[in-house]
Amino acid sequence: MTKAELVAEIAKKSKLTKADAERALNAFIDTAKKTLKKEGGLALAGFGSFVVSKRKARKGRNPQTGEEIKIKASKVVRFRAGKALKGSL
């Protein structure tokens, strides 16, 4: 599903205009980004939780040359599905 399809579905189910639905979705995305950066986690009851975790620096290989390279440490966002979401699948 693309963002445009998601906006259309939100608009249909909530009886909002597509423009209002897109503004709501964009507001959620912006708020989620800020919350993850500031607090390191975001939990949505019945859906799941997003958690920022640290990935250690490691060695990798360039697939074209086989040369060993260093991969820097980084932060990644992980999603864990909630019980209700798992049950609906």
C-alpha positions, 0 to 999 in steps of 0.5 A, spaced: 500 500 500 502 506 498 501 513 502 496 515 497 492 509 498 493 509 505 490 517 505 484 515 501 483 509 505 483 513 511 479 519 508 473 513 506 473 510 513 473 517 517 469 521 512 474 526 512 477 529 505 483 526 502 487 533 504 484 532 511 486 525 511 493 527 508 494 532 513 492 527 519 497 522 517 503 527 516 502 530 523 502 523 525 508 521 522 512 528 524 509 526 531 512 519 531 519 521 528 520 527 534 517 522 539 522 516 537 528 521 537 526 524 544 524 518 548 526 512 544 519 509 543 512 509 541 507 504 543 500 504 540 495 499 544 492 494 540 497 495 534 504 495 536 510 499 539 516 502 535 523 502 539 529 505 537 535 500 538 543 501 537 546 497 532 554 496 533 559 497 529 561 491 525 565 489 519 562 488 512 564 486 505 563 490 498 559 485 494 562 487 488 570 487 490 570 483 496 574 488 500 572 488 507 569 495 510 567 498 516 560 499 518 559 505 523 554 504 529 547 506 528 541 507 531 535 503 527 527 503 529 524 496 530 517 495 530 514 489 535 507 488 533 501 488 538 497 482 540 491 484 537 495 486 530 498 479 531 491 476 532 488 479 526 493 476 521 
